[in-house]
Structure formats: C-alpha cells, structure tokens
Amino acid sequence: MLVGALRRRVNAAGGFATILAKGDEISGVILVQAVDKGQDVGLFERVSNFAGGYALMRCGPSPEEGPEAMAHYVARRRKSDPDLWIIELDIPEAERFAAETIC
C-alpha cells in the first residue's frame, strides 16, 4: 500500500516511479532508488527509528561509484532478502517524496 501511494504521488507530481522488485506486502523492506533526470542520486532504505516510526537512511554505494556498484549492491540485497521492495523514483527531490509518503 505504501509503495503504491508513493508511486501515485510521484506520478501526479510529474515524475516517474516504477517498481523494480515486488516484496512481501506486509513485512517487506522498502528500498528507494532515487534518480533525477536519469542520473543516480542514491539509495535509501526505510528503517525503524526506534520511536515507533520510520525514517529514510542512505544505504549502498555512492552514485560516484557507478551504476555497476549500485546494481551489484541491489542484486546482493535482493538475493539475501527476497521480500525486499525496490522502487525507482525519477523526480527532483526523490528523497523528500519518499520520506513524506512512507515514513
């Protein structure tokens, strides 16, 4: 439900959101691949903030390490956690959209 809401919100704002991998609908971790005009901005994971809520935390390699490093990280995460959701957001301030919607 959260991933669907994020996708609709980004699309309504003129961006592009696509689900790269579907995870478990109840307990799947959400990984957001932020992109701006086709350029990688970074990966962000929805994590518990230990106060009963959630936050986005930067994870994985930096965009400067290149697309191969990011693809390898995502493949490794997906292999170790088949319940993982991966959604790509191509919109300016993708991190803000994700934080406002899924946290």
Secondary structure in CASP SS format (residue, H / E / C, confidence):
PFRMAT SS
TARGET T0000
AUTHOR 0000-0000-0000
METHOD secondary structure of the structure
MODEL  1
M C 1.00
L H 1.00
V H 1.00
G H 1.00
A H 1.00
L H 1.00
R H 1.00
R H 1.00
R H 1.00
V H 1.00
N H 1.00
A H 1.00
A C 1.00
G C 1.00
G C 1.00
F E 1.00
A E 1.00
T E 1.00
I E 1.00
L E 1.00
A E 1.00
K C 1.00
G C 1.00
D C 1.00
E C 1.00
I C 1.00
S C 1.00
G C 1.00
V C 1.00
I E 1.00
L E 1.00
V E 1.00
Q E 1.00
A E 1.00
V E 1.00
D E 1.00
K C 1.00
G C 1.00
Q E 1.00
D E 1.00
V E 1.00
G E 1.00
L E 1.00
F E 1.00
E E 1.00
R E 1.00
V E 1.00
S E 1.00
N C 1.00
F C 1.00
A C 1.00
G C 1.00
G C 1.00
Y E 1.00
A E 1.00
L E 1.00
M E 1.00
R E 1.00
C E 1.00
G C 1.00
P C 1.00
S C 1.00
P H 1.00
E H 1.00
E H 1.00
G C 1.00
P H 1.00
E H 1.00
A H 1.00
M H 1.00
A H 1.00
H H 1.00
Y H 1.00
V H 1.00
A H 1.00
R H 1.00
R H 1.00
R H 1.00
K H 1.00
S H 1.00
D C 1.00
P C 1.00
D C 1.00
L C 1.00
W E 1.00
I E 1.00
I E 1.00
E E 1.00
L E 1.00
D E 1.00
I C 1.00
P C 1.00
E C 1.00
A H 1.00
E H 1.00
R H 1.00
F H 1.00
A H 1.00
A H 1.00
E H 1.00
T H 1.00
I H 1.00
C C 1.00
END
